């Protein structure tokens, strides 16, 4: 897969629908990955959330309409997806610093968010420690939380905070007395929202309770926990050691902007797993398949 081509085609789709409905399912199909993975990829490449980019592009174009047409402001509001003129005026002022009615009648300074265009830039600023591992099937026990993909970055820290408060993490720690399997430590698993099926996803907190190897003993889930099974797959496992959340965020940014476009791999239709261990040692597990266009 030509990642840069797919990304730019997704941007073209967004651009063509700024005055209509933008479907995250359609974006995911164009990009060839889950909605959540696309949003994650976009945020690390563009340094802003996808929802913010779309909002800023609409507010940029709406300013041109206010300046250069005789359309009523209420009609411009509806054109760019706002339910009322008041809602549009608030968003317009938050972005541009001035009300649209003033722009129409007075000289005002406005902001502009240009259309994005992606290209590969080889930086090599920081090396990445990783391994490619053919890993057998494995099971995870834990708790699942249903969240909107558009608010995932805000919701996930609250899920971890709640788990420490309600005893969930203490229950996980009891498993460590029985098992020590990879992916190790506390796991944060981003699952679902795949290939146009849903704009929601599951975020799972858990621990590995079984790996399909002869030496591994199966440990059943505790009361109140679910069990999740994952098939054999090729995984890229990246070290993400250091202070959180910066260490993990840096790995994602390098992965999407430097490693993946040049790797000869595509994202597999499996969850992304973050493994949190002791002493600021973390790993990011990303499932891969060989690209059809790869020569390797």
C-alpha positions in Angstrom: 0.0 0.0 0.0 1.2 3.5 -0.8 0.5 5.1 2.5 1.1 8.7 1.3 -1.2 8.2 -1.6 -3.9 6.8 0.7 -3.6 9.6 3.2 -3.8 12.2 0.5 -6.9 10.6 -1.0 -8.5 10.7 2.4 -7.7 14.4 2.6 -9.2 14.9 -0.8 -12.4 13.2 0.3 -12.6 15.5 3.4 -12.0 18.5 1.2 -14.8 17.5 -1.2 -17.3 17.2 1.6 -16.6 20.2 3.9 -20.0 21.6 3.0 -21.7 18.2 3.5 -21.5 15.1 5.7 -18.0 13.7 6.3 -18.2 9.9 7.1 -15.4 8.5 9.2 -16.3 5.1 7.9 -15.7 6.4 4.3 -12.4 7.9 5.5 -11.3 4.5 6.9 -12.1 2.7 3.7 -10.1 5.1 1.6 -7.2 4.9 4.0 -7.4 1.2 4.3 -7.3 1.1 8.1 -9.6 1.4 11.1 -11.2 4.7 12.0 -9.2 4.7 15.2 -5.9 3.9 13.5 -6.5 6.7 11.0 -7.3 9.2 13.6 -4.2 8.2 15.6 -2.1 8.2 12.5 -3.5 11.6 11.4 -2.9 13.2 14.8 0.7 12.2 15.0 1.5 13.2 11.4 -0.4 16.5 11.4 0.1 17.4 15.1 -3.6 18.0 15.5 -6.7 15.8 15.9 -8.7 15.0 12.7 -11.8 16.6 14.2 -9.9 19.9 14.8 -8.5 19.9 11.2 -12.0 19.4 9.7 -13.4 22.2 11.9 -10.6 24.6 11.1 -10.9 23.9 7.4 -14.7 24.6 7.5 -14.1 27.8 9.5 -11.5 28.9 7.0 -13.8 28.4 4.0 -16.7 30.0 5.8 -14.7 33.1 6.3 -14.2 33.4 2.6 -17.9 33.1 2.1 -18.6 35.8 4.6 -16.1 38.1 2.9 -16.8 37.4 -0.7 -20.5 36.5 -1.1 -23.9 38.0 -0.2 -25.1 34.8 1.4 -26.9 35.2 4.7 -24.8 34.2 7.7 -27.5 31.7 8.8 -27.2 30.0 5.3 -23.4 29.9 5.7 -23.8 28.4 9.1 -26.0 25.6 7.8 -23.7 25.1 4.8 -20.8 24.2 7.0 -22.7 21.9 9.3 -23.8 24.2 12.2 -27.3 23.9 13.5 -27.8 27.5 14.3 -26.2 30.9 13.6 -25.4 31.3 17.2 -23.4 28.1 17.2 -21.6 29.1 14.1 -20.8 32.6 15.4 -19.3 31.1 18.6 -17.1 28.7 16.7 -16.1 31.4 14.2 -15.1 33.8 17.0 -13.2 31.1 18.9 -11.2 30.4 15.8 -10.8 33.8 14.1 -11.1 36.0 17.2 -14.0 38.0 15.7 -17.7 37.6 14.9 -18.7 36.9 11.3 -21.0 39.9 11.3 -18.1 42.2 12.1 -16.0 40.6 9.3 -18.7 41.4 6.8 -18.9 45.1 7.9 -15.4 46.0 9.0 -11.7 45.1 8.2 -10.6 42.2 10.4 -7.7 39.9 10.7 -8.6 36.3 10.1 -6.9 32.9 10.4 -6.4 30.3 7.7 -6.0 26.5 7.9 -4.6 25.3 4.5 -5.5 22.0 3.0 -2.9 19.4 4.1 -0.8 17.4 1.7 1.4 14.6 2.9 4.8 13.5 1.7 7.6 11.4 3.0 10.5 13.1 4.7 13.3 11.0 6.0 14.5 12.6 9.2 16.1 9.9 11.3 16.3 12.2 14.3 15.9 9.4 16.8 16.6 5.7 16.4 13.8 3.2 17.2 14.4 -0.1 19.1 12.1 -2.7 17.8 11.7 -6.3 16.8 9.4 -8.1 14.3 8.0 -11.2 16.0 5.8 -14.0 14.7 3.8 -14.4 17.8 1.3 -17.3 18.5 -2.3 -16.8 19.5 -2.8 -15.4 23.0 -5.6 -14.5 25.5 -6.1 -11.4 27.6 -8.4 -11.0 30.7 -9.7 -7.6 31.5 -12.4 -5.0 31.3 -13.7 -3.4 28.1 -14.9 0.2 27.8 -17.0 1.4 24.8 -16.0 4.9 23.7 -16.4 7.2 20.7 -13.3 7.2 18.5 -13.5 11.0 18.2 -13.0 11.4 21.9 -10.6 8.5 22.5 -7.6 10.7 23.5 -9.6 12.4 26.2 -11.5 9.3 27.4 -8.6 6.8 27.7 -6.7 8.6 30.6 -10.0 8.8 32.5 -10.4 5.0 32.1 -7.0 4.3 33.6 -7.7 6.7 36.5 -11.0 5.0 37.3 -9.4 1.6 37.2 -6.9 2.6 39.8 -9.7 4.0 42.0 -12.2 1.1 41.7 -9.7 -1.8 42.4 -9.4 -3.1 38.9 -5.6 -2.6 38.8 -5.3 -4.4 42.2 -7.1 -7.4 40.7 -4.8 -7.3 37.7 -1.8 -7.4 40.0 -3.0 -10.6 41.5 -2.6 -12.2 38.1 1.1 -11.4 38.1 1.6 -13.8 40.9 0.3 -16.6 38.5 1.5 -15.5 35.1 4.3 -13.6 33.4 3.5 -13.8 29.7 4.1 -11.4 26.8 2.7 -8.9 26.0 3.7 -8.2 29.6 2.5 -5.8 32.3 -0.7 -3.8 32.3 -2.1 -3.7 28.8 -4.1 -0.9 27.1 -5.8 -2.3 23.9 -7.5 -0.2 21.3 -10.0 -2.5 19.6 -12.8 -2.2 17.1 -13.9 0.7 14.9 -12.6 -1.3 12.0 -12.9 -0.7 8.3 -16.2 1.2 8.1 -18.1 -0.8 10.7 -18.4 1.7 13.5 -17.4 5.2 14.8 -17.1 3.6 18.2 -14.3 1.4 19.6 -13.5 -0.7 22.7 -10.6 0.2 24.9 -9.6 -2.8 27.0 -7.5 -2.8 30.2 -6.1 -6.2 30.8 -3.2 -8.7 31.4 -2.1 -11.6 29.3 -3.4 -14.9 30.8 -2.4 -17.4 28.1 0.0 -17.8 25.2 -0.5 -20.7 22.8 2.8 -22.4 23.7 3.3 -25.8 25.4 5.1 -24.3 28.5 2.2 -21.8 29.2 -0.5 -22.6 31.7 -4.0 -21.1 31.2 -5.3 -18.9 34.0 -9.1 -18.3 33.8 -10.6 -14.8 34.2 -11.5 -13.5 37.6 -15.1 -12.6 38.4 -16.3 -9.5 36.6 -13.6 -9.8 33.9 -13.9 -10.8 30.2 -11.5 -12.8 28.1 -10.3 -11.7 24.7 -8.5 -13.9 22.2 -6.1 -12.8 19.5 -4.8 -15.0 16.6 -1.3 -15.7 15.6 0.2 -12.7 13.7 3.3 -10.8 12.9 3.8 -8.0 15.4 6.2 -5.0 15.4 7.2 -4.5 19.0 8.7 -1.0 19.7 10.4 0.0 22.9 8.8 3.1 24.3 10.9 3.6 27.5 10.7 6.9 29.4 8.3 9.3 31.0 4.6 8.9 30.0 2.8 9.9 27.9 5.6 11.5 25.9 7.6 8.3 25.4 4.7 6.4 23.8 3.5 9.4 21.8 7.0 9.8 20.3 7.0 6.1 19.2 3.6 6.5 17.4 4.7 9.7 15.7 7.9 8.1 14.4 6.1 4.9 13.5 3.5 6.6 11.3 5.7 9.3 9.8 9.0 7.4 9.3 8.8 3.6 10.0 5.6 2.5 8.4 5.8 4.4 5.0 9.2 2.8 4.4 8.7 -0.6 5.9 7.0 -2.7 3.3 4.2 -3.5 5.7 0.6 -2.6 6.2 -1.5 -2.5 9.4 -3.3 -5.7 10.1 -6.9 -5.7 11.2 -6.0 -6.2 14.9 -5.9 -4.1 18.0 -3.0 -1.9 18.9 -1.5 -2.9 22.3 0.4 -0.8 24.7 2.3 -2.7 27.4 3.1 -0.9 30.6 5.8 -2.5 32.9 7.9 -1.2 35.7 10.5 1.6 35.8 9.0 3.5 32.9 9.5 0.6 30.5 6.8 0.4 27.9 6.2 -1.5 24.6 3.9 -0.8 21.7 2.7 -3.8 19.8 1.4 -3.2 16.3 0.1 -6.0 14.1 1.4 -6.1 10.5 0.9 -7.8 7.2 3.3 -7.7 4.3 2.4 -5.1 1.7 1.2 -6.4 -1.6 3.5 -3.9 -3.3 6.5 -4.9 -1.2 9.5 -6.4 -3.0 10.8 -8.1 0.1 
